[in-house]
Amino acid sequence: MLSLPLANLLIASVGCAMSWTSPTLPKMESGETDIPASSSEQSWIGSLTPLGAVFSPFLAGYAADRWGRKTTLIATACPVIVGWVLLACAEPARSIPLIYVGRIIHGLCLGVAFTVIPMYCGEIAEDKVRGALGSFLQIFVSLGSLSQYVVGPYVSYLVLIIFSAVVPFLFAVTMWFVPESPYQHVMAGEEQKALEALQWLRGTSIEAVKGELAIIKENVREKMENKSTPRDLISTKASITALYLSMGLLFLQILTGIDAILFYCQDIFAASGGDLDSSVATIIVGTVMLLASACTPFFVESLGRRMLLLISAAGMAVSLALIGTFFHLHDNNSDTSSIGWLPVVSLVIYMIVFSIGFGPVPWAVMGELFAPNVKSMASSIATSFCWFLAFLVTNFFPTISLELGSDYAFWIFGIFAIVAFVSVFFLLPETKGKSLQEIQAILGG
C-alpha cells in the first residue's frame, strides 16, 4: 500500500532531525564549522528537540480532528523545513540561539508526527497489516537516523541540512496525492468522499468497499457517543492499571538510554578510542537498527509481547554492562587494544534487542491495554511523558559522562534495563491473542 510509506516520510524526516546531532556536534567540537559550541550548549542542542515534542501531542490530536489528518501532516512539513532553514542560517550568523529555535521547532513537529501518523495509518490500513504499523514507524525513524549517520560525517554542515530538508519537501508534495482518512470524511459527514478514499486505498470498486464504510461509520458513531474526559483515565481499576503499566514501560524504554545513544552515537564511539573509525561504527549500528526494525513484526506475532520485552531487557542489560566495563577500563588507562571491538559489538547487540522489543512493543501494548474511549487521550499523555523523559536523558547524558564518566552513565542505563526485566516479568500480563474484553478483565481483576 503506497499511502503508508508516503505518510511515514514525515517520520523519516523527524528521524533525521533526531539524529542530526550525532554527526554535527563532533564537527562543532573540532572546529569544522563556524559555530563553536561549549559542552553545555551541545547538551541543549541535543535535548531541545525532545523538549519541544513534549507540548505538541495534545494540540496535534485537536488539529487532526478539526482540520483533518492529511492537512495537519502536510502543514507540519512546513515548519520542519523552516527549522532546517534556521539551522542553515545559524552558521553564517554564528548563532547558537538560532540552532536552539530550529531544534525546538523540530521538536514540536516531532510530537505532531508521532501523534498523527499512527492515527492516520491506523485508519487507512487494512486489518491484515494494522498489527505491523508500530514497526513501520520504527523502520522509518531508523531510516531517517541512518541517513544522518551515512551522509553527515562526509559532507559539510550546510550540505547535510540541505539533504535533510529535501525529505519533508518530498513528503509535502507526495502527500497531496494521497487521500484523507475515510474516518475523517465520515466524522465530517462526507460519506461520498469516504467511499472514494476507500476505493483509492483498496484499489477496487466503490461497491466493494461499502461494507467497510458501514463498519467505519459504526466505529465513528461509538467514538462520538463515548467521548472521554481526563477523569475517565482513573475511573476504573482497569484504566488505572493500564496507565501505570504504559507509563512504566515508556519510562523504562527511555531510561535504558536509547535517545542518548541515537543523539550522541558518533561521540560515544570517538570517546572509546577504538580502531574502527567512529563514523563507520555509527553507520554499522544504524544499519543494524534498521534491519532489526524490519524484522520486528515477525517476532511480535510469534513470540508475544512479554517474551520480546524480557529478551530485549536482558540483552540491553548485558550490552550496557559490557560497554560500561569497556569505558571503565579505557578511562582508567588499562590496555583495551585487544577489545577495541567491544563498543561496536555491544551497541549492535543493544540496537538489535531494543528494536525488536523495547522500541516498538511498549507502544503496541499501550494500544491494547486501554479501552477505546480513553485510548486517544492516553496516547497523547504517554507521548508527552515519553519525550519529557527523552529531554532529561539527552540533556544530562553529556554532563553525567563528563562528571562521573561514560562507564557510570552506561551502568546506570544497565540498571534500568534490569529493573525493566523484573518489572515486565512480575507485572505485565501477556496481551497476545486476547480480546479487549479479556484484557480489561485481567487489568481490573
C-alpha positions in Angstrom: 0.0 0.0 0.0 1.7 3.1 -1.3 0.0 5.5 1.1 1.7 4.0 4.2 5.3 4.6 3.2 4.4 8.1 1.8 2.8 9.1 5.1 5.8 7.8 7.0 8.2 10.0 5.1 7.4 12.6 7.7 8.5 10.1 10.4 11.8 9.7 8.4 12.1 13.5 8.3 11.9 13.8 12.1 14.2 10.8 12.4 16.7 12.9 10.5 16.1 15.8 13.0 16.6 13.5 16.0 19.9 12.1 14.8 21.3 15.3 13.2 23.3 15.9 16.3 25.3 12.7 16.0 27.5 13.8 13.0 27.1 17.6 13.7 28.2 18.0 17.3 31.6 16.4 16.7 32.1 19.0 13.9 31.3 21.8 16.3 33.7 20.5 18.9 36.5 20.0 16.4 36.1 23.4 14.8 34.9 22.1 11.4 32.0 24.5 11.5 31.9 28.2 12.2 29.8 27.7 15.2 31.9 26.7 18.2 29.7 25.2 21.0 30.5 24.6 24.6 29.7 21.3 26.3 26.6 22.9 27.9 25.4 24.3 24.6 25.9 20.9 22.9 23.7 19.3 25.6 20.9 21.9 24.9 21.2 21.4 21.2 20.7 17.7 21.7 17.9 17.9 24.2 15.7 20.8 22.9 14.1 18.6 20.2 12.6 16.1 22.6 11.6 19.1 24.9 9.7 20.6 22.0 7.9 17.3 21.4 6.5 17.4 25.0 4.0 20.1 24.2 2.6 19.3 20.8 0.8 16.0 21.1 -2.3 17.5 22.7 -2.6 20.2 20.1 -1.9 17.6 17.4 -5.0 15.5 18.3 -7.2 18.5 18.2 -5.8 19.7 14.9 -6.2 16.2 13.4 -9.9 16.1 14.3 -10.6 19.8 13.4 -8.8 20.1 10.1 -8.1 16.5 9.1 -5.2 14.1 9.4 -3.8 14.8 6.0 -4.0 18.6 6.3 -2.3 18.6 9.7 0.5 16.4 8.4 1.2 18.5 5.3 1.1 21.6 7.4 3.6 20.1 9.8 6.1 19.6 7.0 6.4 23.4 6.5 7.8 24.2 10.0 10.1 21.2 9.6 11.6 22.9 6.6 11.7 26.2 8.5 13.6 24.5 11.3 16.3 23.4 8.8 16.4 26.9 7.3 17.1 28.3 10.7 19.9 25.7 11.3 21.4 26.7 8.0 21.3 30.4 8.8 23.0 29.7 12.2 26.4 29.0 10.7 27.0 32.3 8.8 25.4 34.2 11.8 27.5 32.2 14.3 24.3 31.9 16.3 23.7 29.2 18.9 20.2 30.7 19.7 19.2 30.2 16.1 20.1 26.5 16.5 18.0 26.4 19.7 15.0 27.8 17.9 15.3 25.4 15.0 15.7 22.4 17.3 12.6 23.4 19.3 10.6 23.8 16.1 11.7 20.3 15.0 10.6 19.0 18.4 7.1 20.5 18.1 6.8 18.8 14.7 8.2 15.5 16.1 5.4 15.5 18.7 2.8 16.1 16.0 4.2 13.4 13.7 4.3 10.7 16.4 0.7 11.5 17.4 -1.0 11.9 14.0 0.9 9.5 11.8 -0.1 6.4 13.8 -3.7 7.7 13.9 -3.8 8.3 10.1 -2.0 5.0 9.2 -4.2 3.0 11.6 -7.3 4.4 9.9 -6.3 3.8 6.2 -4.6 0.4 6.7 -6.3 -2.9 6.1 -6.8 -5.2 9.1 -4.2 -7.7 7.9 -1.3 -5.1 8.1 -2.5 -3.0 11.0 -0.5 -5.0 13.5 2.7 -4.2 11.8 2.2 -0.4 11.8 4.1 0.2 15.0 7.1 -1.5 13.4 6.6 0.6 10.3 7.0 3.8 12.3 10.2 2.4 13.9 11.6 1.4 10.5 11.2 5.0 9.2 12.7 6.5 12.3 15.7 4.2 11.8 15.8 5.1 8.1 16.0 8.8 9.0 18.6 8.3 11.6 20.7 6.1 9.3 20.7 8.7 6.6 22.3 11.2 9.0 24.9 8.6 10.1 25.8 7.8 6.4 25.8 11.3 4.9 26.6 13.5 7.9 30.3 12.7 8.6 31.3 13.1 4.9 29.6 16.4 3.9 29.7 19.9 5.2 27.3 21.4 7.8 25.2 23.1 5.2 25.1 20.2 2.7 23.7 17.9 5.5 21.0 20.4 6.2 20.0 20.7 2.6 19.9 16.9 2.3 17.7 16.7 5.4 15.3 19.4 4.2 14.6 17.5 1.0 12.7 14.8 2.9 9.9 16.9 4.4 9.6 18.7 1.0 9.1 15.4 -0.8 6.6 14.4 1.9 4.6 17.6 1.4 4.5 17.2 -2.4 3.6 13.5 -2.5 1.1 13.6 0.4 -1.2 15.9 -1.8 -1.9 12.8 -3.9 -2.9 10.6 -1.0 -6.5 10.7 0.2 -7.7 11.9 3.6 -8.6 9.2 6.1 -12.1 7.8 5.4 -12.7 8.1 9.2 -12.1 11.9 8.9 -14.6 12.1 6.0 -17.2 10.2 8.0 -16.7 12.4 11.0 -17.3 15.4 8.7 -20.4 13.9 7.2 -18.8 13.4 3.8 -19.9 9.8 3.0 -19.2 10.0 -0.7 -15.7 11.3 -0.2 -15.1 8.5 2.3 -16.2 5.9 -0.3 -13.9 7.5 -2.9 -11.0 7.4 -0.4 -11.6 3.8 0.4 -11.8 3.0 -3.3 -8.4 4.6 -3.9 -6.8 3.0 -0.9 -8.1 -0.5 -1.6 -7.7 -0.3 -5.4 -11.2 -1.7 -6.0 -14.7 -0.6 -6.9 -17.0 1.6 -4.7 -19.4 -1.3 -4.3 -16.6 -3.5 -2.9 -15.8 -1.0 -0.1 -19.4 -0.2 1.1 -19.2 -2.9 3.7 -16.0 -1.4 5.1 -17.6 2.0 5.1 -20.5 0.7 7.2 -18.0 -0.6 9.8 -16.2 2.8 9.8 -19.5 4.6 10.4 -20.3 2.4 13.3 -16.9 2.9 14.8 -17.2 6.7 14.4 -20.6 6.7 16.0 -19.4 4.8 19.0 -16.4 7.1 19.3 -18.7 10.2 19.2 -21.0 8.7 21.8 -18.2 7.7 24.2 -16.1 10.9 24.3 -13.8 10.7 27.3 -12.6 13.2 29.9 -9.3 13.0 31.9 -11.3 11.6 34.8 -12.1 8.5 32.7 -8.4 7.6 32.8 -8.6 7.0 36.6 -12.3 6.0 36.8 -11.8 2.2 36.9 -9.1 -0.1 38.2 -8.5 -1.4 34.6 -7.8 2.1 33.4 -5.5 2.9 36.3 -3.6 -0.3 35.8 -3.3 0.3 32.1 -2.0 3.8 32.8 0.8 2.9 35.2 1.8 -0.1 33.1 2.0 2.0 29.9 3.8 4.9 31.7 6.2 2.4 33.3 7.1 0.7 30.0 7.8 4.1 28.4 9.8 5.3 31.5 12.0 2.2 31.2 12.2 2.5 27.4 13.8 5.9 27.7 15.8 5.3 30.9 17.6 2.4 29.2 19.4 5.0 27.1 18.1 4.8 23.5 17.9 8.6 22.9 21.3 9.3 24.4 22.8 6.7 22.0 20.9 7.9 19.0 21.7 11.6 19.6 25.4 11.1 20.6 26.3 7.9 18.8 29.4 9.2 17.0 30.7 11.0 20.1 30.4 7.7 22.1 32.5 5.8 19.5 35.0 8.7 19.3 35.4 8.6 23.1 36.0 4.9 23.1 39.2 5.3 21.1 38.7 2.1 19.2 40.5 1.1 15.9 37.3 1.5 13.9 36.5 5.0 12.7 33.7 6.4 14.7 31.7 7.4 11.6 31.9 3.8 10.2 30.9 2.4 13.6 27.9 4.6 13.8 26.8 3.6 10.3 27.1 -0.1 11.3 24.9 0.5 14.4 22.3 2.5 12.4 22.1 -0.2 9.7 21.6 -2.9 12.3 18.8 -0.9 13.9 17.0 -0.5 10.6 17.3 -4.2 9.7 16.2 -5.3 13.2 13.2 -2.9 13.0 12.2 -4.5 9.7 12.2 -8.0 11.3 10.1 -6.9 14.4 6.6 -7.7 13.0 7.5 -11.4 12.6 8.8 -11.6 16.2 5.8 -9.7 17.7 3.2 -12.2 16.5 5.3 -15.4 17.1 6.8 -14.7 20.5 4.3 -12.5 22.2 4.8 -9.1 23.9 6.1 -10.3 27.3 8.7 -12.6 25.9 10.1 -9.9 23.5 10.3 -7.4 26.2 12.1 -9.8 28.5 14.6 -10.7 25.8 15.0 -7.1 25.0 15.6 -6.0 28.6 18.1 -8.9 29.3 20.0 -8.1 26.1 20.2 -4.4 26.8 21.4 -5.1 30.4 24.2 -7.3 29.2 25.3 -4.9 26.3 25.2 -1.8 28.5 27.2 -3.6 31.2 29.8 -4.6 28.7 30.2 -1.1 27.2 30.3 0.4 30.6 33.0 -2.0 31.6 35.0 -1.1 28.5 34.8 2.6 29.3 35.8 1.9 32.9 39.0 0.1 31.7 39.7 2.7 29.0 39.2 5.7 31.2 41.5 4.2 33.9 44.3 3.7 31.3 44.1 0.0 31.1 45.2 -1.6 27.8 42.0 -2.0 25.8 43.6 -2.6 22.4 42.6 -6.3 22.4 39.0 -5.5 23.0 38.7 -2.3 20.8 35.8 -4.1 19.0 33.7 -4.3 22.2 31.8 -0.9 22.0 30.7 -1.6 18.4 29.6 -5.2 19.2 27.9 -4.1 22.4 25.9 -1.3 20.7 25.0 -3.6 17.8 23.5 -6.1 20.3 21.8 -3.2 22.1 20.2 -1.9 18.9 19.0 -5.4 17.9 17.3 -6.2 21.1 15.9 -2.7 21.5 14.5 -2.7 18.0 12.6 -6.0 18.5 11.4 -5.3 22.0 11.5 -2.1 24.0 11.5 0.1 20.8 8.1 -0.8 19.3 6.4 -3.1 21.8 5.5 -0.6 24.6 3.5 1.4 22.1 1.8 -1.7 20.8 1.0 -2.8 24.4 -0.4 0.6 25.2 -2.8 0.4 22.3 -4.0 -3.0 23.6 -4.3 -2.0 27.3 -6.6 1.0 27.1 -10.3 0.9 26.4 -11.3 2.6 23.1 -12.9 5.7 24.7 -9.7 6.7 26.5 -7.1 5.5 24.1 -6.6 8.8 22.2 -6.2 10.8 25.4 -3.9 8.2 27.0 -1.8 8.2 23.8 -1.3 12.0 24.0 -0.3 11.9 27.7 2.0 9.0 27.2 3.7 10.6 24.2 4.3 13.9 26.1 5.7 11.9 29.1 8.0 9.9 26.8 9.5 13.0 25.2 9.9 14.7 28.5 12.0 11.8 29.7 13.9 11.9 26.5 14.7 15.6 27.1 16.1 14.7 30.6 18.2 11.9 29.3 19.7 13.8 26.3 20.3 16.9 28.4 22.1 15.2 31.3 23.9 12.3 29.5 26.8 14.5 28.4 27.1 16.0 31.9 26.9 12.6 33.6 29.5 11.2 31.2 31.8 14.2 31.9 31.4 14.3 35.7 31.1 10.6 36.6 32.5 9.0 33.4 30.9 7.2 30.5 31.2 3.9 32.4 28.8 5.1 35.1 26.4 6.6 32.5 26.1 3.2 30.8 25.9 1.3 34.0 23.0 3.5 35.1 21.2 2.7 31.9 22.0 -1.0 32.5 20.5 -0.9 36.0 17.3 0.4 34.5 17.4 -2.5 32.0 17.5 -4.9 34.9 14.6 -3.0 36.5 12.7 -3.4 33.2 13.3 -7.1 33.1 12.0 -7.6 36.7 9.0 -5.3 36.1 7.9 -7.0 32.9 8.3 -10.5 34.5 6.2 -9.7 37.6 3.8 -7.1 36.5 2.9 -7.1 32.8 0.2 -9.6 31.5 0.5 -11.1 28.1 -1.9 -9.4 25.6 -1.2 -11.5 22.5 -4.3 -13.2 21.2 -6.6 -11.7 23.8 -9.7 -9.6 23.1 -10.2 -6.1 24.5 -12.7 -7.5 27.0 -10.3 -10.2 28.2 -7.5 -7.7 28.7 -9.8 -5.3 30.6 -10.9 -8.2 32.8 -7.3 -9.1 33.6 -6.4 -5.4 34.4 -9.5 -5.0 36.6 -9.0 -8.3 38.4 
